[in-house]
Amino acid sequence: MRFDLNALLRDAASKGASDIHFAVGASPAYRINGDLVKTAFPEMTPGDTLEVLLNIMAPDQREIFEKNSVIDTSVTIENVGRVRVNAYKQRGFITVTMRLVDGDIPDPESLGIPFRAIKVCEEKRGLVLVTGPAGSGKTTVIASFIERINRTRSCNIITIEDPVEYLHENRESIVNQREIGIDTVDKVSALNSALRQDPDVIAAGEVRNGEEASLVLTCAETGRLVFSSLFTMSAADTLESFLSMFPEQKIRQTQRRLANMLRAIISRQLLRSGDGSLIPAYEILIIDNEIRRMIRENHIPEITEYMKNNPDKGLITMDESLYGLYQNSSVSPEEVLQASIDREKMSERISPSGV
């Protein structure tokens, strides 16, 4: 390789990069505060991207890549720390993306999560859904909750990850971290096994289909606190998306199950501030009896209005959170509009004549 990979990774970390992209015919690029920034390193050759993989992957990981032409895993690199790696082939060449994972698991407070949402860590059973677009920090939010429980409660915690990013040390709790493809065949197998492993808390990762969605509900119904995630932007959207994973004949039953087991939906987006840094905006739905009724009776579209009218219950919509950032001059009107759920109403609030 014509450059020192460890030196490049350290340089990326020093510049606050979240991701590094290696592609044939281009210089390595950093993702910094949402922007892709080219570096002064030489353009990558096919041999360079191959050597990147050979430098960081164990023999069994290389075998998986050769078999599937794609791999998603995490590795610990000396003097750098934890790195999530995705490699794939395009036009016959290897392309690699690395995400730098902070070795220190942040406190929920440092992530700006409202106090009422952090209280879900005290729940003994039920389902907590953390949602948002790709790169919004869902994994980090769940890791912060798991670490809060790890430090404050005596629990058997099982995480099912694809791949493992943050590493939890055993503190007040025991934390068993299972990586799909290495420690278990798939998420369904891992969730079925978890029910026989005496867990108190399960972090189930992203829910992708009805089978996984049903299993996370089953885990909650058997007396566990379950954290999972979806790529949705609001509480109402999350509920609709979750229920849409089930066949029509099971929707009514699933509505009752979800109403009984759901404890909170926490949606998160990252917005660019005036100084170029990223600021989180949160939508928080804490489940009460009225929300349970709406879910059971399929009145989900009414939930957003209920949230607007009950901020004293710790509820806040994404658009209210975004408008608060605008009022504090933390982010630009354009940034707020881009992230808002109802852009037309947000435009009217920011400026009657539009922005």
C-alpha positions as CSV (number, residue, x, y, z in Angstrom):
1,M,0.0,0.0,0.0
2,R,1.3,3.5,-0.9
3,F,0.2,5.0,2.4
4,D,0.0,4.0,6.1
5,L,-3.6,2.8,6.8
6,N,-3.2,3.4,10.6
7,A,-1.9,7.0,9.9
8,L,-4.9,7.6,7.6
9,L,-7.3,6.4,10.2
10,R,-5.7,8.5,12.9
11,D,-5.9,11.5,10.6
12,A,-9.6,10.9,10.0
13,A,-10.3,10.7,13.7
14,S,-8.3,13.9,14.4
15,K,-10.5,15.7,11.8
16,G,-13.7,14.5,13.3
17,A,-14.6,12.2,10.4
18,S,-17.4,9.7,11.0
19,D,-16.7,7.6,7.9
20,I,-13.9,6.9,5.4
21,H,-14.5,5.8,1.8
22,F,-12.0,3.8,-0.3
23,A,-12.8,3.4,-4.0
24,V,-10.6,2.6,-7.0
25,G,-9.7,5.6,-9.0
26,A,-10.4,8.1,-6.2
27,S,-8.5,9.4,-3.2
28,P,-9.8,8.3,0.2
29,A,-12.6,10.6,1.3
30,Y,-13.8,11.5,4.8
31,R,-17.4,12.1,5.9
32,I,-17.2,15.1,8.2
33,N,-20.4,16.6,9.7
34,G,-22.4,15.1,6.8
35,D,-20.1,16.3,4.0
36,L,-17.9,14.1,1.9
37,V,-14.4,15.6,1.9
38,K,-11.6,14.5,-0.4
39,T,-8.1,13.9,1.1
40,A,-4.6,14.5,-0.3
41,F,-3.8,10.8,-0.2
42,P,-3.1,9.1,-3.6
43,E,-5.9,7.8,-5.7
44,M,-6.6,4.2,-4.9
45,T,-5.6,1.3,-7.2
46,P,-7.3,-2.1,-7.2
47,G,-4.3,-3.4,-5.2
48,D,-4.8,-0.6,-2.6
49,T,-8.4,-1.5,-1.8
50,L,-7.5,-5.2,-1.7
51,E,-4.7,-4.5,0.7
52,V,-7.0,-2.4,2.9
53,L,-9.1,-5.6,3.4
54,L,-6.1,-7.8,3.9
55,N,-4.8,-5.5,6.6
56,I,-7.9,-5.5,8.7
57,M,-9.7,-8.8,8.2
58,A,-9.2,-12.2,9.7
59,P,-9.0,-15.2,7.4
60,D,-12.6,-16.3,8.2
61,Q,-13.8,-12.8,7.3
62,R,-11.9,-12.8,4.0
63,E,-13.5,-16.2,3.2
64,I,-17.0,-14.6,3.8
65,F,-16.1,-11.8,1.5
66,E,-14.8,-14.0,-1.3
67,K,-18.0,-16.1,-1.1
68,N,-20.5,-13.3,-0.9
69,S,-18.7,-10.4,-2.5
70,V,-19.9,-8.3,0.4
71,I,-19.2,-8.1,4.1
72,D,-20.4,-6.0,7.0
73,T,-18.3,-6.4,10.2
74,S,-16.5,-4.5,12.9
75,V,-12.8,-4.8,13.9
76,T,-10.6,-3.3,16.6
77,I,-7.5,-1.7,15.1
78,E,-4.5,-1.0,17.3
79,N,-3.9,2.6,18.2
80,V,-7.1,3.5,16.4
81,G,-10.0,1.8,18.1
82,R,-13.2,0.2,16.9
83,V,-14.0,0.4,13.2
84,R,-17.1,-0.8,11.4
85,V,-16.3,-2.1,7.9
86,N,-18.5,-2.6,4.9
87,A,-16.7,-3.9,1.8
88,Y,-18.3,-4.9,-1.6
89,K,-17.4,-5.3,-5.2
90,Q,-18.5,-3.0,-8.0
91,R,-17.4,-3.4,-11.6
92,G,-15.1,-6.1,-10.4
93,F,-13.2,-3.7,-8.0
94,I,-13.3,-3.7,-4.2
95,T,-14.9,-0.7,-2.4
96,V,-14.5,-0.2,1.3
97,T,-16.4,2.1,3.8
98,M,-15.2,2.4,7.3
99,R,-17.1,4.0,10.2
100,L,-15.1,5.2,13.2
101,V,-16.8,4.1,16.4
102,D,-16.1,6.1,19.5
103,G,-14.6,3.8,22.1
104,D,-16.5,5.6,24.9
105,I,-20.2,4.9,25.0
106,P,-21.9,8.3,25.5
107,D,-24.4,9.0,28.3
108,P,-28.0,9.5,27.1
109,E,-27.8,13.0,28.5
110,S,-24.8,13.9,26.4
111,L,-26.8,12.8,23.3
112,G,-29.5,15.4,24.2
113,I,-32.1,12.7,24.9
114,P,-35.0,14.2,27.0
115,F,-35.2,13.0,30.6
116,R,-38.6,11.4,30.2
117,A,-37.2,9.3,27.3
118,I,-34.2,8.2,29.4
119,K,-36.6,6.9,32.0
120,V,-37.4,3.9,29.7
121,C,-34.1,2.4,31.1
122,E,-36.0,1.8,34.3
123,E,-38.7,-0.3,32.6
124,K,-38.7,-4.0,33.5
125,R,-40.6,-5.2,30.4
126,G,-41.9,-3.8,27.1
127,L,-40.7,-2.6,23.7
128,V,-38.8,0.6,23.0
129,L,-38.4,1.6,19.4
130,V,-35.6,4.0,18.3
131,T,-36.0,5.3,14.8
132,G,-34.5,7.7,12.3
133,P,-32.8,7.9,8.9
134,A,-29.5,6.1,8.2
135,G,-26.6,7.8,10.0
136,S,-28.8,9.5,12.6
137,G,-27.3,7.6,15.5
138,K,-29.9,5.0,16.4
139,T,-27.2,2.5,17.3
140,T,-25.5,5.0,19.5
141,V,-28.8,5.9,21.3
142,I,-29.5,2.2,22.0
143,A,-25.9,1.6,23.1
144,S,-26.3,4.5,25.6
145,F,-29.4,3.0,27.0
146,I,-27.9,-0.4,27.3
147,E,-24.8,1.1,29.1
148,R,-27.1,3.1,31.5
149,I,-28.8,-0.2,32.4
150,N,-25.4,-1.9,32.6
151,R,-24.2,0.7,35.1
152,T,-27.3,0.9,37.3
153,R,-29.1,-2.4,37.3
154,S,-28.3,-6.1,37.8
155,C,-29.5,-7.7,34.6
156,N,-28.6,-10.3,32.0
157,I,-28.4,-8.2,28.8
158,I,-28.2,-9.8,25.3
159,T,-27.5,-7.7,22.3
160,I,-28.0,-9.0,18.7
161,E,-25.9,-6.9,16.3
162,D,-25.0,-6.7,12.7
163,P,-22.2,-6.0,13.3
164,V,-21.1,-5.4,16.9
165,E,-20.0,-1.7,17.2
166,Y,-19.8,-0.5,20.8
167,L,-18.1,-2.9,23.2
168,H,-19.8,-3.1,26.7
169,E,-17.8,-4.2,29.7
170,N,-19.7,-6.2,32.4
171,R,-20.5,-3.7,35.2
172,E,-23.6,-4.1,37.4
173,S,-25.0,-6.3,34.6
174,I,-23.7,-9.1,32.4
175,V,-23.7,-8.1,28.7
176,N,-23.5,-10.8,26.0
177,Q,-23.0,-9.3,22.6
178,R,-23.9,-11.6,19.6
179,E,-22.9,-10.8,16.1
180,I,-24.9,-12.0,13.2
181,G,-22.9,-14.2,10.9
182,I,-20.3,-15.0,13.5
183,D,-22.1,-15.9,16.8
184,T,-25.5,-16.7,15.2
185,V,-26.8,-17.5,11.8
186,D,-29.4,-14.7,11.6
187,K,-31.6,-12.5,13.8
188,V,-34.6,-14.9,13.9
189,S,-32.4,-17.7,15.3
190,A,-30.8,-15.3,17.8
191,L,-34.1,-14.0,19.1
192,N,-35.5,-17.5,19.5
193,S,-32.4,-18.5,21.3
194,A,-32.5,-15.4,23.5
195,L,-35.8,-16.5,25.0
196,R,-34.0,-19.6,26.4
197,Q,-31.0,-17.6,27.7
198,D,-32.8,-16.0,30.7
199,P,-32.3,-12.4,29.6
200,D,-33.7,-9.3,31.4
201,V,-32.9,-6.9,28.5
202,I,-32.6,-7.6,24.7
203,A,-31.2,-5.2,22.1
204,A,-32.6,-6.6,18.9
205,G,-31.2,-4.2,16.3
206,E,-33.3,-3.2,13.2
207,V,-36.6,-4.9,12.6
208,R,-36.8,-5.8,8.9
209,N,-39.8,-8.0,8.5
210,G,-42.9,-9.4,10.1
211,E,-41.2,-12.5,11.6
212,E,-38.6,-10.3,13.4
213,A,-41.3,-7.8,14.4
214,S,-43.4,-10.6,15.9
215,L,-40.5,-12.0,17.8
216,V,-39.5,-8.7,19.4
217,L,-43.1,-8.5,20.6
218,T,-42.9,-12.0,21.9
219,C,-39.7,-11.2,23.8
220,A,-41.4,-8.2,25.4
221,E,-44.5,-10.3,26.2
222,T,-42.4,-12.9,28.1
223,G,-41.3,-10.2,30.5
224,R,-38.2,-8.6,28.9
225,L,-37.3,-5.0,28.1
226,V,-36.6,-5.0,24.3
227,F,-34.9,-2.2,22.3
228,S,-35.2,-2.3,18.5
229,S,-35.0,0.2,15.6
230,L,-36.6,1.2,12.3
231,F,-35.8,3.6,9.5
232,T,-38.8,5.9,10.2
233,M,-39.0,9.6,10.9
234,S,-42.0,9.9,13.3
235,A,-44.0,8.0,15.9
236,A,-47.0,7.7,13.6
237,D,-44.9,6.6,10.7
238,T,-43.2,4.1,12.9
239,L,-46.4,2.5,14.0
240,E,-47.7,2.3,10.5
241,S,-44.5,0.8,9.2
242,F,-44.4,-1.8,12.0
243,L,-47.9,-2.9,11.4
244,S,-47.4,-3.0,7.6
245,M,-45.0,-5.9,8.1
246,F,-47.8,-8.2,9.1
247,P,-50.4,-9.8,6.8
248,E,-53.8,-8.2,6.8
249,Q,-55.4,-11.0,8.8
250,K,-53.0,-10.4,11.7
251,I,-53.2,-6.6,11.9
252,R,-55.9,-6.5,14.5
253,Q,-54.1,-9.0,16.8
254,T,-50.8,-7.1,16.3
255,Q,-52.4,-3.8,17.1
256,R,-53.5,-5.2,20.5
257,R,-50.0,-6.8,21.1
258,L,-48.2,-3.5,20.2
259,A,-50.6,-1.4,22.3
260,N,-49.9,-3.7,25.3
261,M,-46.1,-3.9,24.9
262,L,-44.9,-0.6,23.5
263,R,-43.4,1.7,26.0
264,A,-41.9,4.5,23.9
265,I,-40.9,5.6,20.4
266,I,-37.8,7.8,20.2
267,S,-37.1,9.3,16.7
268,R,-33.9,11.2,16.0
269,Q,-32.5,13.3,13.2
270,L,-29.2,15.1,12.9
271,L,-29.2,18.7,11.6
272,R,-26.2,20.9,10.6
273,S,-25.8,23.9,12.8
274,G,-24.4,27.3,11.8
275,D,-20.8,26.3,12.8
276,G,-21.0,23.1,10.8
277,S,-21.5,20.7,13.7
278,L,-24.4,18.3,13.9
279,I,-27.3,18.8,16.4
280,P,-29.9,16.2,17.2
281,A,-33.7,16.7,17.0
282,Y,-36.0,14.2,18.8
283,E,-39.6,13.1,18.6
284,I,-40.6,11.5,21.8
285,L,-43.8,9.4,22.3
286,I,-44.2,8.0,25.8
287,I,-47.1,5.5,25.8
288,D,-50.1,6.1,28.0
289,N,-53.6,4.7,28.1
290,E,-54.9,7.1,25.5
291,I,-52.1,6.2,23.0
292,R,-52.8,2.5,23.7
293,R,-56.4,3.0,22.8
294,M,-55.5,4.8,19.6
295,I,-53.2,1.9,18.6
296,R,-55.8,-0.8,19.4
297,E,-58.5,1.1,17.5
298,N,-56.3,2.0,14.6
299,H,-56.5,5.7,15.2
300,I,-52.8,6.2,14.6
301,P,-53.2,9.4,12.5
302,E,-54.6,11.1,15.6
303,I,-51.5,10.4,17.7
304,T,-49.5,13.4,16.3
305,E,-52.2,15.8,17.3
306,Y,-52.4,14.2,20.7
307,M,-48.6,14.7,21.1
308,K,-48.9,18.4,20.2
309,N,-51.6,18.9,22.8
310,N,-49.8,17.1,25.7
311,P,-46.2,18.4,26.0
312,D,-46.6,18.2,29.8
313,K,-46.6,14.4,29.4
314,G,-43.1,14.5,27.9
315,L,-44.4,14.2,24.4
316,I,-42.9,16.2,21.5
317,T,-43.3,15.9,17.8
318,M,-40.3,16.1,15.4
319,D,-41.6,19.3,13.9
320,E,-41.9,20.9,17.3
321,S,-38.4,19.9,18.1
322,L,-37.2,21.3,14.8
323,Y,-39.0,24.5,15.3
324,G,-37.4,24.9,18.7
325,L,-33.9,24.6,17.1
326,Y,-35.0,27.2,14.6
327,Q,-36.2,29.6,17.3
328,N,-32.9,29.2,19.2
329,S,-31.0,30.0,15.9
330,S,-29.2,26.7,16.1
331,V,-30.0,25.7,12.6
332,S,-31.0,27.5,9.4
333,P,-34.6,27.7,8.1
334,E,-33.6,25.6,5.1
335,E,-32.2,22.9,7.3
336,V,-35.4,22.8,9.4
337,L,-37.6,22.6,6.3
338,Q,-35.5,19.8,4.8
339,A,-35.9,17.7,8.0
340,S,-39.6,18.6,8.8
341,I,-42.4,16.1,8.6
342,D,-45.0,18.6,7.4
343,R,-43.0,21.0,5.3
344,E,-45.9,23.2,4.2
345,K,-47.0,23.9,7.8
346,M,-43.4,24.4,8.9
347,S,-42.8,26.9,6.1
348,E,-45.9,28.9,7.2
349,R,-44.6,28.9,10.8
350,I,-41.1,30.1,9.8
351,S,-42.3,32.7,7.4
352,P,-45.9,33.4,6.3
353,S,-44.7,34.1,2.8
354,G,-42.5,30.9,2.7
355,V,-38.8,30.5,2.8
